[in-house]
Amino acid sequence: MAVYRELIFNNIDSFLSDNFPVLRAITPDEDWLALCRDFLIRHRAQSPYFTDIGDEFLQYLQQEREPTPSDPPFLLELAHYEHIELALSIASDPEQPRGLNPNGDLMNECPVVSALASPLAYRFPVHRIAPEFMPESAPEQATFLLVYRDPDDKVHFIETSAASARLLELLKENPKETGLSVLHRLSTEMRHPEPERIIAFGAGQLAELRERHIILGTLPA
């Protein structure tokens, strides 16, 4: 039993270290081993697959683990950020909607956002955290990122603005609206004194999102 116990623990330790490399790098060895042990003791995994351990670990951190005084304030956000890459890299390819036009009119037709793309918002600049950069408090400005998987199955993170992140959210929330209609929604939310500037900005953003394969094309309005 001792042999099997050690084997299981070492496998969990190795898997978590590989999939949360920054969290592992900033955590002292003793604290990391204690974290792995507590995960095994407290958490009852719902999946038998090794590929789902990252999601189980994130649930443990968010819902079951008791915080300690030595925890960095960005621990949960960093773990979520690192887990997203694994989750996207192993996600199944979604079916494309019938009638999708990759070169369609983004303003007058309905943009189709990839199911493998999401806007992310964090209090801390999680994409910059490393052993040499560990902020003790959140900056005044939140960090907004776009994460997506390209046609070559590579996962990318792009730092972006609050407006761009909200644009992607609105596109996902309103799949049956034209790009122009969604941009009008965005300008109304922002209460911008010059809505035409938001429209012009948004048109460029839509084109860039399509170039990156975050927008896959359009469907008729």
N, C-alpha and C positions, 0 to 999 in steps of 0.2 A: 504493500500500500504506500509506503514511503517513497518508493521509486516512482509509482504512478502519480502521486501527489506532486513530487518535484517536476516530473515531466509536464504535467498540466500547467503548473505555475510558470515554468520556463517558457512554454508555448504562448501563454497569455502575455507574459512580460515582453516577449519578442514581438508579438503581433502588435501590441499597443505601442511599443517603442517605434516600430516601423511606420505606423499610421498616424501617430501624433508626435512627429520628430522634434518639433520646436518645444512642445510641452515637456517632452522627455529631457531635452537639452537644458532647460531652465530649472528643472527640478533636481535637487540633490539626490544622490543614489538612495540613501536611507528613506527619504520621503517617498521616492518613486516606488520602491519595493513595498512600503506600507500601503500606498495607494492601490497597487495591484492586488495585494492581499485583501484589503477592505472590499474591493470590487468583487472578488471571488466569494467572500463571506456574505455580503449584503445582497448582492443582485441575483435575481432569478431570471436567467435569460429565457426569452420566448422563442428564440430561433436556434436550431442546432448547427447553423452554418458559420464557419470561421469568418466569412466575408461580412457577417452581420454583427461581429463583436464590436466594431467601432460604434455602431448605432446603440448597441446595448450599453457600452461604456459611457456614451454621451447621456443616455437616460439616467444612468447611475449618478453621474456628476450633477445633473440638473435636479433630480428628484429624491435621491436617497443619501448621498454622501453628506456627512456633517462637515461644514467648513472648519478650517483650522486657522489660527493666527498667522501662520506662515504662507497662506494662500495668496498669490498675487491677485489684485482686484480684477484682472482681465482673464482669469482662468477659464471661466465658462465660455466667454466669447472666443478665446483662442481655440479651445477644444472644438467648438462648433465650426469655426473657420477651417480647421484642419480636417474635420470629418467630411465636410462638403466635397472636398476633392475626391476622396475615396468613393463616396456615395455616387457622384456623377460618373466616375471612371468605370464603375461596374453596372450602372443602370442600363436596362435594355433599350434598344433603339425603338422609339415610338413610331407608330404608323403615321404616315403623312396623310393629311386630309385630301379627299378627292377634289380635283379641280384646282389644286394649288398651282399658282403661276409664279415661278421664281423671279421673273422680271416684271411683275405687275406694278401698277401705279400705287405707290405707297400712300399717297395723299387722298386719292379718290376711291380706293378700294380698301379692303379690310386686311391689315397686316397680320400675319400668322407668326406668333412668337414660338421659338423652339421650346419644347417641354424640358429640354436640357439646359435651360438658361434661367437665371433668377437674380433679382436685385437683393443685396444684403446690406444691412445697416448695423454698425457697431459703435459703441461709445469709445472704444479704444482702436488705435490703428493696428489691428491684429496682423496685417500683412507685413509689418515692419518689426514685430517683436522678435527678439533674439537674446542670447545671453548678455550681449553688450547693450541692449536697449529694452529695459523693463520699466515702463512708466508706473509711477506710484499712484497717479490720479488721472482721470479721464480729461483730455483736452476740452476746450470750449466747443470746438467743432466736431461733430460726429464724423465717422468714416463711412463712406458709401462705396460699395464694390459691386461689379457685375461679374458673375461667375457663369461660365458656359463651357460646353464640350463641342469642339469643332468636328467637321466631317472625318478628320483623321484620328478621332477619339482622344485628342489631347484636351486637357482641362486648362482653362485660362481664367485668371482673375484680373479685372481692370478696375483701377481706382477711378471713380467718377464723381459727379456732383449730385446733390439732393434732387435737382430737377430731372436729371437723366434717369436716376433710379426710379423716381415717381412716374416718369413717362413709361418705363417698362412695366411697372405695376399696373398702370391704367390700361396698357395694351393687353395685358393678360386678363384683366378684370372685364374688359369690354371687347371680346373677340369679334363681335358682329358690327362694330363701328369702324368707320373709315379712319385713316390716319389723321385727316384734317379734323374730324369730329373729336378724336381723342386729344389732339393738341388744343382745341378750344376748351375742353374740360380742364386741361392743365393750366391754361392761362387764367381761367376763372378761379381755380383753386389758389393760384399764386397772387391773384388780384393785381396783376401786372398793369401799370398805367398805359403800356403800349403793347396790346395783345399781338400786333403784327410781328413784333420782334420775337415773341415766343414761337409763333408759327414758323418764322424763318429759321430760328434755332432748331426747332423740332424737326423740320424737313431735313436738315443736315444730319441730325441725330438718327433719324429713321434710315437714311441711306447708309450711314456708318454701321448701324446695327445689322443691316442686311449684308454688308461686306464681310462682317465678322461671323455670319451665319447664326446670329442671335434671332434675327427675323429671317424666316425661311422663304418668304414670298407673300403673296396676297391671294385672297378669295374675293369673288364679286360681292359688291355691297348689296 
